Amino acid sequence: MPARSGKDYLDRLRAQDTEVWLRGERVRDVTSHPGLSGGARAIASLYDQQMDPALHDSMTYVSPATGDRLGLSFIIPRTQQDLENRRVMMLNWARTTCGMMGRSPDFMNVTYAAWAGAADYFGQGRPDYAENMRRYYAYISENDLVLTHALINLQRSRTVDGAFNLQEGTALQVVKETSAGLVVRGARVLATLGPLSDEIAVYSPRLGQHTEAHSPFALSFAIPSATPGLRFLCRDSFDYGKSHFDHPLGSRFEEMDSIVFFDDVVVPWDRVFIYGSVDLLNNTAYKTFSSAHTSHQGAAKNLAKCELVLGVALLMTETLGNAHLPHSQERIGELMMYTELMRACIRASEADARLNEYGVMCPAPLPAETTRNLFMTAYPRMAEILQLLGSSSLMILPTEADMDAPLAGHISQYLATDSSDARSRIKLFHLAWDIACSSFGQRQVLYERFFASDPLTRARALAAIFPKQEITDRVLAFLNQEDGPS
Ligand SMILES: Cc1cc2nc3c(=O)[nH]c(=O)nc-3n(C[C@H](O)[C@H](O)[C@H](O)COP(=O)(O)OP(=O)(O)OC[C@H]3O[C@@H](n4cnc5c(N)ncnc54)[C@H](O)[C@@H]3O)c2cc1C
């Protein structure tokens, strides 16, 4: 089947019976629920781009297996050109959502493309698992499915032993093996896009050596989100049903985060990719380079976010008439630096891309991973800069309803600036507020701080791939120079 349209996506979502809970109620149709429908429509609009004649060729590629045109983020890159083409496609999606849907489907698509390209990795000791991976990748790419993922076990305590979050009764684990498959029980967080997904992938960041040989916690699998026993519990929605004028981002891009409960869920054997092997699980991201691929995807999202914040900041200072003031210029300069750093890291990760041992062209890990670490502190700072630039204007925010109400005349007289009419000013500052101040905006800050793990884990991940020796050798060579006349 070729790449699908937004309607195809929504129809399938409507037809499946995923168990989603929000505000104490079972959601029967996520595509029409007020807290979720905005996000569903946004994802649908991404799929519609694939059908747009002007974009079709740049958003899709010809599958070597079927000859159909599939979504380009599913491509297994073989050349640097493939990576560049894929980035153009992902940046199109990211710009459409202003970078506010970090878990747009390309995130998981590039993950499974990397894994399918390296399918033999999963077949070590279990050749059938390599076949499972190949078949599953063909299934999701040819049906253009949306995946969510949940990697983190909930923690009852933060003891040293709890570092790998493996408390009995909480962590997701295999409780039984049957002829139909593995039976798993436990809970996982944080399935962003969970209620809007077709499938859920479960794997894990690094895992403790629970037992040397075999761990019931060492798992990588994927199943339909509508599998019996699977329950998605949403946080409250940040889409408050307001207009795009009043709530420009939250009314459009609510991707929703959810806790997932697995109540004795059956995972069919053909959906198992890793079971029992702690080493295989721990090394997946680096051996298959899936981490570099998801960083490449994340960097496109970061760039779209940088562009949005910088664009808003420029317009804010223009509107308020303070663009010429030194403190504004310094802050704008900082935003420009983040934007250019992001663009440069993307280019570097593509320019220095290499084939891995499985013949997959992979973005250079160091510049790609750097974009993740950088954004953990850069994005909160970017939101802070909007607050500093905006000050009380971020609270001078009459609603759309006020624009035609009795005080409309006062609004247009007093809220206009030398360079902007009142309506344009208010509209712009609603956007700045939604980036820097609203619940939606603060969730974005939290997302960038933590979505790719906690800061210490990220720092260690970067240190693990950084060529430290090269740097220290240079310093030692300097120190060991013969002292001579100055
Ligand atoms: C908005 C959002 C969306 C997300 N989406 C997804 C998703 O789609 N899929 C998914 O799988 N995950 C997702 N995540 C989860 C993310 O992977 C985790 O938040 C991340 O791995 C950190 O884990 P944690 O939240 O359990 O933090 P914790 O481990 O609870 O850490 C909290 C803080 O305590 C610090 N800390 C932890 N242990 C110690 C210690 N022993 N000593 C001192 N300090 C410590 C950490 O550095 C951190 O600052 C999302 C997170 C957010 C915020």
The ligand as an SDF file (V2000), in Angstrom:
LIG
                    3D

 53 58  0  0  0  0  0  0  0  0999 V2000
    7.0060   15.7570   27.9650 C   0  0  0  0  0  0  0  0  0  0  0  0
    7.7120   14.4370   27.9860 C   0  0  0  0  0  0  0  0  0  0  0  0
    7.4680   13.5190   26.9810 C   0  0  0  0  0  0  0  0  0  0  0  0
    8.0870   12.2720   27.0040 C   0  0  0  0  0  0  0  0  0  0  0  0
    7.8130   11.3630   26.0260 N   0  0  0  0  0  0  0  0  0  0  0  0
    8.2940   10.1170   26.1210 C   0  0  0  0  0  0  0  0  0  0  0  0
    7.9400    9.1190   25.1730 C   0  0  0  0  0  0  0  0  0  0  0  0
    7.2290    9.3870   24.2020 O   0  0  0  0  0  0  0  0  0  0  0  0
    8.3830    7.8590   25.3670 N   0  0  0  0  0  0  0  0  0  0  0  0
    9.1690    7.5390   26.4370 C   0  0  0  0  0  0  0  0  0  0  0  0
    9.5350    6.3820   26.5680 O   0  0  0  0  0  0  0  0  0  0  0  0
    9.5460    8.4520   27.3390 N   0  0  0  0  0  0  0  0  0  0  0  0
    9.1300    9.7240   27.1990 C   0  0  0  0  0  0  0  0  0  0  0  0
    9.5050   10.6670   28.1360 N   0  0  0  0  0  0  0  0  0  0  0  0
   10.1630   10.1800   29.3500 C   0  0  0  0  0  0  0  0  0  0  0  0
   11.6150   10.4230   29.3910 C   0  0  0  0  0  0  0  0  0  0  0  0
   12.2470    9.3960   28.6700 O   0  0  0  0  0  0  0  0  0  0  0  0
   11.9950   10.4590   30.8570 C   0  0  0  0  0  0  0  0  0  0  0  0
   11.3940   11.5900   31.4170 O   0  0  0  0  0  0  0  0  0  0  0  0
   13.4610   10.5600   31.0580 C   0  0  0  0  0  0  0  0  0  0  0  0
   14.0750    9.3600   30.6610 O   0  0  0  0  0  0  0  0  0  0  0  0
   13.8330   10.8320   32.5160 C   0  0  0  0  0  0  0  0  0  0  0  0
   13.2940    9.8460   33.3460 O   0  0  0  0  0  0  0  0  0  0  0  0
   12.3520   10.2300   34.5640 P   0  0  0  0  0  0  0  0  0  0  0  0
   11.3220   11.2060   34.0910 O   0  0  0  0  0  0  0  0  0  0  0  0
   11.8860    8.9790   35.1920 O   0  0  0  0  0  0  0  0  0  0  0  0
   13.3060   11.0530   35.4980 O   0  0  0  0  0  0  0  0  0  0  0  0
   13.8660   10.6650   36.9250 P   0  0  0  0  0  0  0  0  0  0  0  0
   14.7280    9.4760   36.8220 O   0  0  0  0  0  0  0  0  0  0  0  0
   12.7460   10.6670   37.8800 O   0  0  0  0  0  0  0  0  0  0  0  0
   14.7860   11.9070   37.1910 O   0  0  0  0  0  0  0  0  0  0  0  0
   14.2610   13.1570   37.6620 C   0  0  0  0  0  0  0  0  0  0  0  0
   15.4330   14.0440   38.0160 C   0  0  0  0  0  0  0  0  0  0  0  0
   16.1690   13.4670   39.0830 O   0  0  0  0  0  0  0  0  0  0  0  0
   17.5100   13.2820   38.6770 C   0  0  0  0  0  0  0  0  0  0  0  0
   17.9300   12.0080   39.2620 N   0  0  0  0  0  0  0  0  0  0  0  0
   17.4980   10.7770   38.9420 C   0  0  0  0  0  0  0  0  0  0  0  0
   18.0950    9.8380   39.7050 N   0  0  0  0  0  0  0  0  0  0  0  0
   18.9230   10.5220   40.5140 C   0  0  0  0  0  0  0  0  0  0  0  0
   19.8170   10.1340   41.5360 C   0  0  0  0  0  0  0  0  0  0  0  0
   19.9910    8.8590   41.8780 N   0  0  0  0  0  0  0  0  0  0  0  0
   20.5040   11.1070   42.1650 N   0  0  0  0  0  0  0  0  0  0  0  0
   20.3420   12.3950   41.8330 C   0  0  0  0  0  0  0  0  0  0  0  0
   19.4980   12.8280   40.8880 N   0  0  0  0  0  0  0  0  0  0  0  0
   18.8030   11.9030   40.2420 C   0  0  0  0  0  0  0  0  0  0  0  0
   17.5110   13.2670   37.1700 C   0  0  0  0  0  0  0  0  0  0  0  0
   18.7710   13.6880   36.6130 O   0  0  0  0  0  0  0  0  0  0  0  0
   16.4060   14.2350   36.8540 C   0  0  0  0  0  0  0  0  0  0  0  0
   16.8690   15.5550   36.8560 O   0  0  0  0  0  0  0  0  0  0  0  0
    8.9490   11.9320   28.0950 C   0  0  0  0  0  0  0  0  0  0  0  0
    9.2000   12.8760   29.1020 C   0  0  0  0  0  0  0  0  0  0  0  0
    8.6080   14.1150   29.0550 C   0  0  0  0  0  0  0  0  0  0  0  0
    8.8930   15.0860   30.1670 C   0  0  0  0  0  0  0  0  0  0  0  0
  1  2  1  0
  2  3  1  0
  2 52  2  0
  3  4  2  0
  4  5  1  0
  4 50  1  0
  5  6  2  0
  6  7  1  0
  6 13  1  0
  7  8  2  0
  7  9  1  0
  9 10  1  0
 10 11  2  0
 10 12  1  0
 12 13  2  0
 13 14  1  0
 14 15  1  0
 14 50  1  0
 15 16  1  0
 16 17  1  0
 16 18  1  0
 18 19  1  0
 18 20  1  0
 20 21  1  0
 20 22  1  0
 22 23  1  0
 23 24  1  0
 24 25  2  0
 24 26  1  0
 24 27  1  0
 27 28  1  0
 28 29  2  0
 28 30  1  0
 28 31  1  0
 31 32  1  0
 32 33  1  0
 33 34  1  0
 33 48  1  0
 34 35  1  0
 35 36  1  0
 35 46  1  0
 36 37  1  0
 36 45  1  0
 37 38  2  0
 38 39  1  0
 39 40  1  0
 39 45  2  0
 40 41  1  0
 40 42  2  0
 42 43  1  0
 43 44  2  0
 44 45  1  0
 46 47  1  0
 46 48  1  0
 48 49  1  0
 50 51  2  0
 51 52  1  0
 52 53  1  0
M  END
$$$$
